[in-house]
Amino acid sequence: MIPAAFSYDSPRSLKEALALLESNPEAKLLAGGHSLLPAMKLRLAAPPALIDLGRIPDLDYIRDTGDHLAIGALTPHASVASSELLRSMSPLLPEAADSIGDVQVRNRGTIGGSLAQAHPNADYPAAILALDAEIVTLSRTGEHIMPAREFFTGMFTTALSEKEIITEVRVPKTTGSGVSYRKFAHPASGYAVVGVAALVRTRGNSIESVAIGITGVSGTPYRATGVENALNGKPVSAIAEASRRAADGIEALGDTFASADYRRHLATVFTRRALETALERARGK
Ligand SMILES: Cc1cc2nc3c(=O)[nH]c(=O)nc-3n(C[C@H](O)[C@H](O)[C@H](O)COP(=O)(O)OP(=O)(O)OC[C@H]3O[C@@H](n4cnc5c(N)ncnc54)[C@H](O)[C@@H]3O)c2cc1C
């Protein structure tokens, strides 16, 4: 329960943080600490140095930039969940954030830390994928913008290099669409055994466009393209049948709590529920 010894730095700018990363390639960035510190205490991680991002100004914000909404990497889950701006213009992320862990986790954990951690049962990835969000990073070579679909590369693995810092997440405004995040939460941790984010736009009785992001089923979150293809341009009555494709082509994880078959079953059920709620909301607009 006591972590291995480490050095601690608390830079006051991103430039200083990048220089520290450069000089110590084995150092780890520290944000809310709600994934990294438990891992260090269990000695699952033993970084020789921590670079605390917490004192760098202007990384905790939610802004309307005109084109999209921008969320600073250090924004805690609780701020995402309660943001009036996000709730009115892009409510999928607040709905996912509101379901994360407990009050303490939501107050300390950050959106940048959660995405960098890429836990296979984290909630944000499903919403980030359904929204086709962009992840903005900074490294010595400058700013980079990664589409969400290229960001998650495996279990606890992302396209981030070790010397790269997430600075911002950009999400589109979804006014005119219906969105929903539905999750089967693990009773102990609150993590998503399966979580499904849906975004639906309708025209009359048909589905004009649909996007579905799924977390928890496999090691890597994914877009349920089988369901999307079965629904685009189709009558809304096709939802139940299309949801059966939620885990098509996916190698499902199994553990002592939920077998691979059970997870596939949950994916179908929660995809249908997320789609039905998103549809109701789309029609209510
Ligand atoms: C009891 C408990 C329950 C939880 N339940 C849930 C849940 O239901 N759903 C859920 O999604 N999550 C859950 N979490 C995880 C929580 O959301 C974490 O806060 C989150 O995964 C990590 O965010 P953090 O800011 O704490 O990151 P940290 O723990 O500080 O860092 C995590 C990793 O990200 C890296 N990192 C941090 N910030 C950046 C950055 N800006 N750029 C690049 N790399 C960075 C760090 O180096 C580290 O490798 C839970 C955690 C706990 C302890």
PDBQT file of the ligand as one rigid body, heavy atoms in Angstrom, charges set to zero:
ROOT
HETATM    1  C1  LIG A 301     -13.009   3.922  -6.960  1.00  0.00    +0.000 C 
HETATM    2  C2  LIG A 301     -12.903   4.374  -8.387  1.00  0.00    +0.000 A 
HETATM    3  C3  LIG A 301     -13.999   4.238  -9.222  1.00  0.00    +0.000 A 
HETATM    4  C4  LIG A 301     -13.920   4.653 -10.551  1.00  0.00    +0.000 A 
HETATM    5  N1  LIG A 301     -15.004   4.492 -11.354  1.00  0.00    +0.000 NA
HETATM    6  C5  LIG A 301     -14.929   4.880 -12.639  1.00  0.00    +0.000 A 
HETATM    7  C6  LIG A 301     -16.062   4.747 -13.497  1.00  0.00    +0.000 A 
HETATM    8  O1  LIG A 301     -17.150   4.317 -13.097  1.00  0.00    +0.000 OA
HETATM    9  N2  LIG A 301     -15.919   5.140 -14.786  1.00  0.00    +0.000 N 
HETATM   10  C7  LIG A 301     -14.738   5.674 -15.268  1.00  0.00    +0.000 A 
HETATM   11  O2  LIG A 301     -14.677   6.006 -16.446  1.00  0.00    +0.000 OA
HETATM   12  N3  LIG A 301     -13.662   5.830 -14.481  1.00  0.00    +0.000 NA
HETATM   13  C8  LIG A 301     -13.729   5.444 -13.177  1.00  0.00    +0.000 A 
HETATM   14  N4  LIG A 301     -12.637   5.623 -12.378  1.00  0.00    +0.000 N 
HETATM   15  C9  LIG A 301     -11.403   6.211 -12.929  1.00  0.00    +0.000 C 
HETATM   16  C10 LIG A 301     -11.432   7.738 -12.806  1.00  0.00    +0.000 C 
HETATM   17  O3  LIG A 301     -12.334   8.260 -13.750  1.00  0.00    +0.000 OA
HETATM   18  C11 LIG A 301     -10.042   8.343 -13.015  1.00  0.00    +0.000 C 
HETATM   19  O4  LIG A 301     -10.108   9.637 -12.541  1.00  0.00    +0.000 OA
HETATM   20  C12 LIG A 301      -9.538   8.431 -14.422  1.00  0.00    +0.000 C 
HETATM   21  O5  LIG A 301      -9.458   7.195 -15.039  1.00  0.00    +0.000 OA
HETATM   22  C13 LIG A 301      -8.122   8.993 -14.464  1.00  0.00    +0.000 C 
HETATM   23  O6  LIG A 301      -8.158  10.370 -14.393  1.00  0.00    +0.000 OA
HETATM   24  P1  LIG A 301      -7.175  11.139 -13.448  1.00  0.00    +0.000 P 
HETATM   25  O7  LIG A 301      -7.310  12.581 -13.771  1.00  0.00    +0.000 OA
HETATM   26  O8  LIG A 301      -7.414  10.707 -12.060  1.00  0.00    +0.000 OA
HETATM   27  O9  LIG A 301      -5.750  10.643 -14.012  1.00  0.00    +0.000 OA
HETATM   28  P2  LIG A 301      -4.417  10.163 -13.262  1.00  0.00    +0.000 P 
HETATM   29  O10 LIG A 301      -4.717   8.996 -12.380  1.00  0.00    +0.000 OA
HETATM   30  O11 LIG A 301      -3.703  11.304 -12.658  1.00  0.00    +0.000 OA
HETATM   31  O12 LIG A 301      -3.596   9.671 -14.540  1.00  0.00    +0.000 OA
HETATM   32  C14 LIG A 301      -3.993   8.523 -15.266  1.00  0.00    +0.000 C 
HETATM   33  C15 LIG A 301      -3.016   8.312 -16.444  1.00  0.00    +0.000 C 
HETATM   34  O13 LIG A 301      -3.185   9.342 -17.403  1.00  0.00    +0.000 OA
HETATM   35  C16 LIG A 301      -1.955  10.062 -17.611  1.00  0.00    +0.000 C 
HETATM   36  N5  LIG A 301      -2.355  11.454 -17.796  1.00  0.00    +0.000 N 
HETATM   37  C17 LIG A 301      -3.097  12.195 -16.931  1.00  0.00    +0.000 A 
HETATM   38  N6  LIG A 301      -3.356  13.402 -17.478  1.00  0.00    +0.000 NA
HETATM   39  C18 LIG A 301      -2.770  13.414 -18.693  1.00  0.00    +0.000 A 
HETATM   40  C19 LIG A 301      -2.709  14.392 -19.743  1.00  0.00    +0.000 A 
HETATM   41  N7  LIG A 301      -3.314  15.587 -19.660  1.00  0.00    +0.000 N 
HETATM   42  N8  LIG A 301      -2.019  14.067 -20.870  1.00  0.00    +0.000 NA
HETATM   43  C20 LIG A 301      -1.430  12.851 -21.004  1.00  0.00    +0.000 A 
HETATM   44  N9  LIG A 301      -1.459  11.896 -20.047  1.00  0.00    +0.000 NA
HETATM   45  C21 LIG A 301      -2.131  12.181 -18.905  1.00  0.00    +0.000 A 
HETATM   46  C22 LIG A 301      -1.126   9.780 -16.353  1.00  0.00    +0.000 C 
HETATM   47  O14 LIG A 301       0.258   9.885 -16.606  1.00  0.00    +0.000 OA
HETATM   48  C23 LIG A 301      -1.560   8.363 -16.026  1.00  0.00    +0.000 C 
HETATM   49  O15 LIG A 301      -0.835   7.444 -16.824  1.00  0.00    +0.000 OA
HETATM   50  C24 LIG A 301     -12.699   5.230 -11.048  1.00  0.00    +0.000 A 
HETATM   51  C25 LIG A 301     -11.600   5.381 -10.196  1.00  0.00    +0.000 A 
HETATM   52  C26 LIG A 301     -11.688   4.981  -8.882  1.00  0.00    +0.000 A 
HETATM   53  C27 LIG A 301     -10.498   5.158  -7.976  1.00  0.00    +0.000 C 
ENDROOT
TORSDOF 0
